[in-house]
Amino acid sequence: MAIKQPDLTINISNHQSSLQIFKAAASNFISSLSGKMFTFGLGLMLLDETHSAISFGINMIISPIVGLLCLVPIGNLIDTYPHKTILTGSLTARTLALILFAASINLFTATAKLIPIVLFLIIDAISTNINDTCYSAATHELVNAHNIQRLSSLTQSAISLSSILSPALGVGLYSLVGFSGFVILEIVATLASFGIMLTMKFHYHATNQFANSQHAPVTSHSQFAKFHSGLNYMRSRTMIKITILLSVILNFLYTAVTIGIPYILKDQLHTGNGPIGVLETGSAIGMLLGSLLLTLLPPTGQKRLFLKLIIPVLILDSQILLLGVLFMTSQSPTGYALLGSFIMGILAFALVILNITFQVYLQQTVPTKLLGRVVATLTTVNSSIMPIGTLMFTLIFQSTTHGDLVLIINGILLLGYTLLLLRPLNQAIHSEQP
C-alpha cells in the first residue's frame, strides 16, 4: 500500500531556506564544538578528582536512561506545541542549569562532585534530546522540500568539523583555563546558539496543528494515548519496522568498534595513544566528506532508495571486518594508524550517508504532526541498545587476547544479517512508493 505523503505546501523561498540552513549549521557547530570540549573537560576533571574509570563514560550511561524515561513526554511535547516555543524553554532551562552548576561545583570535593555533575547531566540530556528531536520535527518549518537534504547535510558537516577540532582545542584549553573555563565557555556557547535560534523563522502550516494544544488537558492516560497513536503509525510502516530491525543490530554490534579500537591498539598491540587519535581523526574526516558530498549532490527524493540505503550498510559491514583483519596482521604503529584511519574514514563516510539518507526519507514521508514521536522513538530505540553493547563487548574484549577476531566475527555477522534483510527491505520500499 502506498504511503500518504506529508503536506509540504508551506511557502518558503530558496533564499529563505539558504539563510535558515546557514543559521542552523552555525548553531550546530557552536553547540557541538563547545559540548564536545565540555564533555572532554568534565571527564578530565573527574579523573583528576575521583581517579575513577567511569569518568569518561558517565554521560554514555545517563543519556540513554534519560532518553528512555522521557520518550513519551518528549515525543508528545514536540508534536503538541510550537517548536520555537519548545526550543526557547529548553535552552533557557539548560542555560540556568549551567549557571547553577558553575556556582555549585566547587562546593563539592572528590567523589561528592558526582552529585552536581549527575544532576546537571540529567537536565542536559533532557534538553539535548528535546532540541535534537525538535529540530528534526521542524524541518518543514525551516526550509522548503528542495532543501531538506542540504539542511541535514550541512548541519552534519558542522558536527563533523567540530569533532575534528574539539580534541586538540579541548586539550589546549583545559591546560590553559581549567574546568571552570570550560563551564564559562559552555554558557557563552549556549547563549550564542540560543540567540541564533531566536533569529530563525519557523513557518507554521496555515491550518496550524498547534492551535488546540493549550486547551487539551494533560493526563498520564492522554499522554500514553497520544504516544500510542504514533506507535500505531510506525507499525503501519513496514519500511520503518525493517529499518529498526537493521539499525538496532547495527548499533549493538558497532559498539565493538568504539570499545574495541582503543583497547586493541593500546592494551593488545601496545601502540600507545597516537594511533587511536589518528583513527578518530580519520573517522571525523570521513563524516565531514560524506556530509559535504550530500550537500553538493542535487536531492533525488526517493529514487533508488534501496541502493542509497543498502550500499552504505554493506560498506560499513565490510570495513568492520577489514579493521579486524588489519589488527590481525603484523604492522608498525604507523601502519596501524595510516591504514586504520583510511578504513575508519570509509566506514564513517558510509555511516553518515546512511544516516542522512534515512533522515531525509523520514522527513519526506512522515506527517509533520507525527514526526516528533517517530524521531524520538527511533532515537531512543537506537541509543538504548548501546549501553548493553558497551557492557557486553567490554567483558568480551577483557576476556580474550584476540580482539581482532571479535571485529572479524562482528563484520561477518553484520554482513550476513544485512543480506537476510535485502529482500524484505526492497519489498517494503516498493510497497510504500507513492
LOLUMVO-528895 format. One record per residue (C-alpha): x, y, z; residue in one letter. Coordinates in steps of 0.2 Angstrom, whole numbers, padded with zeros to 4 digits, always signed. Example, Ala and Ser with C-alpha at 12.3 -4.5 7.8 and 13.67 -1.06 7.14 Angstrom:
<recs>
+0062-0022+0039A+0068-0005+0036S
</recs>
This chain:
<recs>
+0000+0000+0000M+0007+0017-0005A+0010+0029+0009I+0002+0046+0010K+0015+0060+0008Q+0015+0073+0021P+0008+0091+0017D+0023+0101+0011L+0014+0116+0005T+0021+0129+0016I+0028+0143+0005N+0047+0145+0009I+0058+0153-0004S+0075+0146-0008N+0083+0162-0002H+0074+0160+0015Q+0079+0141+0015S+0098+0145+0012S+0098+0158+0026L+0090+0146+0038Q+0102+0132+0033I+0117+0144+0037F+0110+0148+0054K+0106+0130+0058A+0124+0125+0053A+0132+0139+0063A+0121+0135+0079S+0125+0116+0077N+0144+0120+0075F+0145+0131+0090I+0135+0120+0102S+0143+0104+0096S+0161+0110+0097L+0158+0118+0114S+0148+0102+0120G+0162+0090+0115K+0175+0101+0123M+0165+0102+0139F+0162+0083+0140T+0181+0081+0137F+0185+0094+0151G+0172+0086+0163L+0180+0069+0160G+0197+0075+0164L+0191+0085+0179M+0183+0069+0186L+0198+0058+0183L+0209+0070+0192D+0196+0071+0207E+0190+0053+0208T+0203+0043+0199H+0188+0033+0193S+0187+0023+0176A+0169+0029+0174I+0175+0047+0172S+0174+0047+0153F+0158+0036+0152G+0146+0044+0164I+0137+0053+0151N+0135+0037+0140M+0126+0029+0154I+0115+0044+0159I+0109+0049+0141S+0101+0033+0136P+0092+0031+0153I+0085+0048+0152V+0080+0046+0134G+0071+0030+0138L+0062+0038+0153L+0057+0054+0144C+0052+0046+0127L+0033+0048+0129V+0033+0065+0136P+0046+0072+0124I+0038+0064+0109G+0021+0071+0114N+0028+0088+0118L+0036+0091+0102I+0020+0086+0092D+0009+0097+0103T+0017+0114+0105Y+0025+0126+0093P+0043+0121+0090H+0051+0138+0093K+0042+0139+0110T+0049+0122+0115I+0067+0126+0110L+0066+0143+0119T+0060+0134+0135G+0073+0120+0133S+0088+0132+0130L+0083+0143+0144T+0082+0128+0156A+0099+0122+0150R+0107+0140+0152T+0100+0141+0170L+0106+0124+0174A+0124+0128+0168L+0124+0144+0179I+0119+0134+0194L+0131+0120+0190F+0145+0133+0189A+0140+0141+0205A+0139+0124+0215S+0153+0113+0208I+0167+0119+0219N+0156+0117+0234L+0159+0098+0232F+0175+0088+0233T+0182+0072+0227A+0168+0059+0224T+0155+0071+0230A+0157+0081+0214K+0146+0067+0206L+0131+0075+0214I+0130+0091+0205P+0138+0083+0189I+0124+0069+0188V+0110+0082+0191L+0117+0093+0178F+0119+0079+0165L+0101+0073+0168I+0095+0091+0164I+0107+0092+0149D+0102+0075+0142A+0083+0080+0143I+0087+0097+0134S+0098+0089+0121T+0085+0076+0117N+0072+0089+0116I+0082+0101+0105N+0088+0087+0093D+0071+0080+0091T+0063+0097+0089C+0074+0102+0075Y+0071+0086+0066S+0052+0088+0068A+0053+0107+0062A+0062+0103+0046T+0047+0108+0035H+0045+0124+0045E+0063+0130+0042L+0066+0125+0023V+0057+0120+0008N+0056+0102+0002A+0070+0105-0011H+0082+0110+0003N+0079+0096+0016I+0094+0086+0011Q+0105+0102+0011R+0099+0106+0029L+0103+0088+0035S+0120+0088+0026S+0126+0105+0031L+0121+0103+0050T+0130+0086+0050Q+0145+0094+0042S+0146+0106+0056A+0145+0092+0069I+0159+0083+0059S+0170+0098+0059L+0168+0101+0077S+0173+0083+0080S+0189+0086+0071I+0193+0102+0080L+0187+0098+0098S+0201+0085+0104P+0216+0097+0100A+0206+0113+0107L+0200+0103+0122G+0217+0098+0127V+0224+0116+0125G+0210+0125+0134L+0210+0113+0148Y+0228+0116+0152S+0226+0135+0149L+0209+0139+0158V+0205+0123+0168G+0187+0116+0170F+0180+0132+0176S+0185+0140+0159G+0175+0126+0151F+0159+0129+0160V+0160+0148+0156I+0164+0144+0138L+0149+0132+0138E+0137+0145+0145I+0143+0158+0132V+0141+0145+0118A+0123+0140+0124T+0118+0159+0124L+0125+0161+0106A+0115+0146+0100S+0100+0152+0109F+0102+0169+0100G+0104+0161+0083I+0088+0151+0086M+0078+0166+0091L+0083+0174+0074T+0076+0159+0064M+0059+0160+0057K+0048+0144+0059F+0035+0144+0046H+0020+0135+0053Y+0006+0127+0042H-0009+0138+0038A-0020+0126+0047T-0009+0127+0062N-0008+0110+0070Q-0004+0118+0087F-0020+0128+0088A-0029+0117+0101N-0014+0112+0110S-0016+0123+0125Q-0034+0118+0128H-0030+0099+0129A-0030+0093+0147P-0013+0084+0150V-0015+0067+0160T-0005+0051+0160S-0019+0042+0151H-0019+0056+0137S+0000+0056+0136Q+0001+0037+0133F-0014+0038+0121A-0006+0051+0111K+0010+0042+0110F+0002+0026+0106H-0005+0034+0090S+0012+0037+0085G+0017+0019+0088L+0002+0013+0078N+0008+0024+0064Y+0026+0016+0065M+0018-0002+0065R+0009+0003+0049S+0025+0007+0040R+0034-0009+0035T+0049+0002+0030M+0051+0009+0047I+0050-0008+0055K+0063-0016+0044I+0074-0001+0047T+0073-0003+0066I+0077-0021+0064L+0093-0016+0055L+0098-0001+0065S+0096-0010+0082V+0108-0024+0077I+0120-0012+0068L+0121+0000+0083N+0123-0015+0095F+0137-0023+0085L+0145-0006+0081Y+0149-0004+0099T+0163-0017+0097A+0171-0004+0086V+0170+0011+0098T+0175-0001+0113I+0187-0012+0104G+0199+0000+0094I+0206+0009+0109P+0208-0007+0119Y+0216-0017+0105I+0228-0004+0100L+0234+0001+0117K+0232-0015+0128D+0234-0029+0115Q+0245-0021+0101L+0254-0009+0113H+0254+0005+0101T+0251+0019+0113G+0239+0033+0111N+0245+0041+0095G+0236+0029+0083P+0220+0030+0092I+0219+0049+0090G+0224+0046+0071V+0209+0034+0069L+0197+0046+0077E+0203+0060+0066T+0201+0048+0051G+0183+0044+0056S+0179+0063+0059A+0186+0067+0041I+0176+0053+0033G+0160+0060+0041M+0164+0078+0035L+0167+0072+0017L+0151+0061+0017G+0140+0076+0023S+0148+0088+0011L+0146+0076-0003L+0127+0076+0000L+0127+0095+0001T+0134+0096-0016L+0123+0082-0024L+0106+0088-0030P+0091+0080-0020P+0084+0064-0028T+0070+0061-0017G+0065+0043-0015Q+0073+0037-0032K+0085+0022-0030R+0081+0022-0011L+0085+0004-0009F+0103+0006-0016L+0106+0023-0006K+0102+0013+0010L+0109-0004+0007I+0126+0001-0001I+0132+0011+0014P+0127-0003+0025V+0137-0016+0015L+0152-0004+0015I+0150-0002+0034L+0149-0021+0037D+0165-0024+0026S+0175-0010+0034Q+0172-0018+0052I+0178-0034+0045L+0194-0026+0037L+0198-0017+0054L+0199-0035+0062G+0210-0041+0048V+0221-0026+0049L+0224-0028+0068F+0227-0047+0065M+0241-0043+0053T+0259-0038+0059S+0260-0019+0057Q+0270-0005+0065S+0261+0009+0075P+0262+0020+0060T+0255+0006+0049G+0240+0003+0060Y+0237+0022+0061A+0238+0026+0042L+0228+0010+0036L+0216+0011+0051G+0212+0029+0048S+0208+0026+0030F+0197+0011+0035I+0188+0022+0048M+0186+0036+0036G+0177+0025+0023I+0167+0017+0037L+0162+0035+0044A+0158+0041+0026F+0146+0027+0023A+0138+0029+0040L+0134+0047+0038V+0127+0044+0020I+0116+0031+0028L+0110+0042+0042N+0107+0057+0032I+0098+0047+0018T+0086+0040+0031F+0083+0056+0040Q+0078+0064+0023V+0067+0049+0019Y+0058+0051+0036L+0055+0070+0034Q+0048+0067+0016Q+0036+0053+0021T+0031+0055+0039V+0017+0068+0043P+0023+0083+0052T+0011+0081+0066K+0019+0064+0070L+0037+0067+0066L+0042+0071+0085G+0035+0055+0091R+0043+0045+0077V+0060+0053+0078V+0060+0052+0097A+0056+0033+0097T+0069+0029+0084L+0082+0039+0093T+0078+0031+0109T+0077+0013+0102V+0094+0015+0094N+0103+0023+0109S+0096+0012+0122S+0104-0003+0115I+0121+0004+0115M+0124+0003+0134P+0120-0016+0133I+0133-0017+0119G+0146-0007+0128T+0144-0019+0143L+0144-0035+0133M+0159-0030+0122F+0169-0023+0137T+0168-0040+0145L+0172-0049+0129I+0187-0039+0125F+0194-0041+0143Q+0192-0060+0142S+0201-0063+0126T+0218-0058+0118T+0211-0059+0101H+0201-0043+0099G+0204-0043+0081D+0195-0059+0079L+0180-0051+0088V+0179-0037+0075L+0180-0050+0061I+0166-0060+0068I+0156-0045+0070N+0159-0040+0052G+0153-0057+0046I+0138-0057+0057L+0133-0040+0051L+0136-0044+0033L+0125-0060+0035G+0111-0051+0044Y+0111-0037+0031T+0110-0050+0017L+0095-0058+0026L+0086-0041+0026L+0089-0037+0007L+0073-0044+0001R+0061-0038+0015P+0069-0020+0013L+0067-0020-0006N+0049-0026-0004Q+0045-0013+0009A+0052+0001-0001I+0041-0004-0016H+0026-0007-0006S+0027+0011+0000E+0030+0020-0016Q+0018+0034-0019P
</recs>
